[in-house]
Amino acid sequence: MFKAWKFGIGILFVICHLSFVISSAALADGSLSDPTTIGVGARALGMGKAYVGLAEDGDAIFMNPAGLARATNPKLTSMYTSLLGDVTYMVVGGVYPYSERSAIGAGYIGSSVGDIPLTDSTGASTGTGRWGNNIMFLSYGTYLSEIPLLPKLGDVMVGANLKYFSVGGGGSSAVESGAGSGYDIDLGLLAPVTSYATLGLNAQNILPASMGGKIIKSSGLSDSIPATVKLGAKVALIGEEGQALSSSAGRKLYGNIDYDYHANSQVPGLFHLGVEFWPTNNLALRAGVDDKELTAGLGVRVSGLEFNYAYHPYAGISENSTHFFSIGYLGEGKKRELIITLDEPKDKSVIYEDHVKVKGRIDIKEGDEGMPAGPLSLKVNNASVAVNADGTFSADVPVEKFGKKFVEIAAADSAGHTATHEARLVRLTSFADVPDGYWAKQPIENNATVGLVEGYPDKTFRPDGALTRAELATLLVRAKGIKVPEGKARQVFKDVKQGFWAAKYVEIAQREGLIKGYPDKTFRPNNKINKVEGIAVMVRFDQLKLASVDAKPYWDVPTNHWAAKYIQAAKDAGMLKFVEKNKLNPKSALVRAESVEMLAKTSLAGGKIKDLYTWEKGFKPEFTPEQRPQIKASIYQY
């Protein structure tokens, strides 16, 4: 016979799978204890093993696999300790996200003891032996809503473990005959029932022996694997989920309670109570009661790593008190996201008003760091806007200038999470006498918006008004973007005096070769310009190559007309699409709308208009990054 000679009452209670008796001929039969009863993870041990309702990170593999569903990045956990200096106990686990709302895991738990005195039936020593118990886990956790054919159950999580058991040792043939292996399964559940409470369930080793849930030994005998049903609850007393107590941002306090029911066993049910307090995001203080034993612990999180320590006595015997240390990799985790949805205005919108209605909502997508969202603040183009209790917001935002505009919405919570959303707008210049449906509405508004043409002080454009030669000269100079110098104009035509309103424009236009005078050195600035004169000017302005004329450009323009080549070149360039029924009426006055239509087809104006509607560039926020505020003022409760 042999026994684990230094084990007291406490170790018998905690790791009875290592307290065994072997005869010189065979290993006595009996139930095999699951080494997870020792406790998995220093975080859980510090809270009296109350962890089923909290289940997160890599420890969820062993305590409640449903918690794996929360993993948004790879996680690792490990623990190593020596019980009473004789029993080594090691835990290793890893979790990998399978999708956004599910994850797979793998784990290992091993306990072993050596130098066990062996005796025969007479009590004589036969040497020493060794014994070990190992479990390997393959785990999966997901949200019920992700499983096809199941009703949408929101945030309810489920999980499962496939477990492989291996026991064995050496030192004598009797010990070796007790070696064996088997498999079993666990099923887990996590269900948030209120905004601050979550219920958990982990049914361990529920596979009946008739279906394989047992250890088959090399001797041919078998051991059952004891089933345990663990019920748990987590209550957030302060922090992101809780409303019970007030707390400054970043602090959390969880209360946990578990109950273990041992099916088909005389072992009484056990209660586990624990609390976990996070005064900061990096430090946790823990305390608990494991049945009747008081426990304590602390945790430190630094750069994606977590270090946990737990103190856990067993059976009231001070010599059985054990210090547990574990280290885990959490990664940076998925941070909470503020999601801004903008209903108005739509991105890439064209507007005419000097203001725009900004309307939308802010939603919060929870992350892993457990920080409370706190109150929300919102700024639109650096102006504070109130956020309603349901996350919606609405505001009128001024749009003072014409052209490309950039509306930026910036949101933040008191924990430092931020989000921005942008809408690109083009505000067009409009005129009271250019209504919807007017044939030249678009080129008039586009040219006016990019600064190539202007209306009158009374906010009209007078599109059907005849264009004078002075007005055409002014239009072309503005279109070229030529700066008009200060001082008096130089007189270049005898009928354009220095005090004439367009004298400087006429001077520049003549100098740039945009216009020509008459042989008598006059310009006749107030004369209405006819269509062929206007066409010739536009062709010269756009530096179009004159076309050969083999046939009439229009039926009322002969091939030998002095402007026929100009007309043909303008027609080929698409400037004259407004001409109807193939009749130009060359001597009729050129109206303002027609001149703007031709201007819009020039390479200079066409380039500016194309850039106006190029949504990928040219939009600037109302304030520079250096001017962006740390959105703290005007806080509104979410």
LINDA-V142996 format. One record per run of one state. SS is the DSSP state (@ for helix, = for strand, . for the rest). FROM is the first residue (numbers start at 0). TO is the last residue. If there is no record, write none. Layout:
# LINDA-V142996
SS_FROM_TO ; SS_FROM_TO
This chain:
# LINDA-V142996
._0_0 ; =_1_1 ; ._2_7 ; @_8_13 ; ._14_14 ; @_15_17 ; ._18_20 ; =_21_21 ; ._22_25 ; =_26_26 ; ._27_30 ; =_31_31 ; ._32_33 ; @_34_37 ; ._38_40 ; @_41_45 ; ._46_58 ; @_59_62 ; ._63_63 ; @_64_69 ; ._70_73 ; =_74_82 ; ._83_85 ; =_86_98 ; ._99_100 ; =_101_118 ; ._119_123 ; =_124_142 ; @_143_145 ; ._146_155 ; =_156_169 ; ._170_171 ; @_172_176 ; ._177_178 ; =_179_191 ; ._192_195 ; =_196_203 ; ._204_207 ; @_208_210 ; ._211_212 ; =_213_216 ; ._217_220 ; =_221_224 ; ._225_226 ; =_227_237 ; ._238_250 ; =_251_261 ; ._262_268 ; =_269_279 ; ._280_281 ; =_282_289 ; ._290_291 ; =_292_301 ; ._302_303 ; =_304_313 ; ._314_315 ; =_316_328 ; ._329_335 ; =_336_343 ; ._344_347 ; =_348_350 ; ._351_353 ; =_354_364 ; ._365_374 ; =_375_379 ; ._380_381 ; =_382_384 ; ._385_390 ; =_391_397 ; ._398_401 ; =_402_412 ; ._413_416 ; =_417_426 ; ._427_439 ; @_440_448 ; ._449_464 ; =_465_465 ; ._466_466 ; =_467_467 ; @_468_479 ; ._480_501 ; @_502_510 ; ._511_526 ; =_527_527 ; ._528_528 ; =_529_529 ; @_530_540 ; ._541_552 ; =_553_553 ; ._554_555 ; =_556_556 ; ._557_562 ; @_563_571 ; ._572_587 ; =_588_588 ; ._589_589 ; =_590_590 ; @_591_599 ; ._600_601 ; @_602_611 ; ._612_623 ; @_624_626 ; ._627_634 ; =_635_635 ; ._636_637
